[in-house]
Every structure is written in C-alpha cells, then in structure tokens.
Amino acid sequence: DQQVKQNSPSLSVQEGRISILNCDYTNSMFDYFLWYKKYPAEGPTFLISISSIKDKNEDGRFTVFLNKSAKHLSLHIVPSQPGDSAVYFCAASEGSNFGNEKLTFGTGTRLTIIP
Amino acid sequence: DTGVSQDPRHKITKRGQNVTFRCDPISEHNRLYWYRQTLGQGPEFLTYFQNEAQLEKSRLLSDRFSAERPKGSFSTLEIQRTEQGDSAMYLCASSFTQSSYEQYFGPGTRLTVT
C-alpha cells in the first residue's frame, strides 16, 4: 500500500508564478516530513523538511505546510525559476529516539517551469 | 565534504550473474541507507546500518541480496543470481544520528539485467 501519495504526476507553471506541490499520507505514525528534488541522472537532493509539531517551515523561496488533521502537506515555491524544473519527492519518517529512520517516499511530481 | 559517492554509476549484467555495488558515505555520518528506485516510482527502502550494525532489512530484500558495512565506513550491496526484475537505480544515503532526519543521497548505480 502506498503510504505517501503524490497524486499529480506532473505540473507546469509559468516562470515567476507560484508552484504548489501536494502530498498526502496515510500512516499516523509519520512525524517528520521532507521534500527532495531530483534531476535526471542524479540522486535526490534534500530541499526542506518539517516536524509534525509545526505547521509551516520556510527557507528562502521554499515553504512547506503541514496539515496533520488532513494528513496533507504541500510545498510552495515562489517565485518559480527555470532551474526549479525537476522531479519533486515527498518523503516521511516515523522517527524514533535514536534519530533518523528510513524514509517512505511518494511517487514524485515532475515540475516544469515555463520561461 | 565530498558528499556520498557510489561506484559504479552504471552496470549492465546478464541474468544469473552476481553484481556488487559500493557506497562511500559522508565521512562523519554514522548511518548508511540503501534504497532502490524503479521507473515512475519513488525510492524504496532496502536496508540501513548504524556504524557496522545492520539494523533493519526490508521485505524487498530477498535472500539474493546482501549488504555489509564491515568497518562502519563504506558499504557494499551484492545481488546474487540477478534477475531482470532487479533492473533499477540503487541509491545510497547517509546521515548523522544526532542531527535532524535529513538523509543525503549519492548519485546512484543504475543496474540493467539483460
């Protein structure tokens, strides 16, 4: 069963506008969420994360929002730039007292920024 | 900091052959993870180590797969008697237990079984 879902396989956004990527999860034990960006022929690159005790985390042009009651998170990129064109993966971790645990990934959303 | 490195980047093998991949994590990272990614999917967890101890293995990791991290530094992933279904990108990641949950990925090894 897919515990982390990204229902939009692709998204196209005009340069300068806001990109919103969505992610839903089903496992209530997830308490830490991450977004990764992946270019072709490269490994995923960490972008931004959020703990379940927060509802928002911001880093420059990137903001992640978490709605625990809806089991939903989103990544906002504003303004969108051509270099943001990539596949974006949502990931989640159950966490533990020992630190980071395995990540469960969604299937990804391919973002294309149109100049 | 040179990041996570993996070798080889590409491997083509015939069905039934054994293959071995290597991962060198970021030097101060004590945790090392292996994931597998197939076309159209996100990375799927295979196994992870804390130092030299293998702490968890996924059900995806059949008995043809074995991973080691003998001195708590680099790791190897071996697949015996490869099958066409093993064709995938094999990703390695590392992290530091006392830091946050972020894992840092290498470029991956793309395996093609013919």
Chai-1 contact restraints between the chains, C-beta under 6 A:
chainA,res_idxA,chainB,res_idxB,connection_type,confidence,min_distance_angstrom,max_distance_angstrom,comment,restraint_id
A,Y32,B,Y101,contact,1.0,0.0,6.0,A-B,restraint_1
A,E42,B,P107,contact,1.0,0.0,6.0,A-B,restraint_2
A,G43,B,L91,contact,1.0,0.0,6.0,A-B,restraint_3
A,G43,B,F105,contact,1.0,0.0,6.0,A-B,restraint_4
A,G43,B,G106,contact,1.0,0.0,6.0,A-B,restraint_5
A,G43,B,P107,contact,1.0,0.0,6.0,A-B,restraint_6
A,G43,B,G108,contact,1.0,0.0,6.0,A-B,restraint_7
A,P44,B,F105,contact,1.0,0.0,6.0,A-B,restraint_8
A,F46,B,E102,contact,1.0,0.0,6.0,A-B,restraint_9
A,F89,B,G42,contact,1.0,0.0,6.0,A-B,restraint_10
A,S93,B,Y101,contact,1.0,0.0,6.0,A-B,restraint_11
A,G99,B,T97,contact,1.0,0.0,6.0,A-B,restraint_12
A,N100,B,S95,contact,1.0,0.0,6.0,A-B,restraint_13
A,N100,B,Y101,contact,1.0,0.0,6.0,A-B,restraint_14
A,K102,B,F45,contact,1.0,0.0,6.0,A-B,restraint_15
A,F105,B,G42,contact,1.0,0.0,6.0,A-B,restraint_16
A,F105,B,P43,contact,1.0,0.0,6.0,A-B,restraint_17
A,G106,B,G42,contact,1.0,0.0,6.0,A-B,restraint_18
A,T107,B,Q41,contact,1.0,0.0,6.0,A-B,restraint_19
A,T107,B,G42,contact,1.0,0.0,6.0,A-B,restraint_20
A,G108,B,G42,contact,1.0,0.0,6.0,A-B,restraint_21
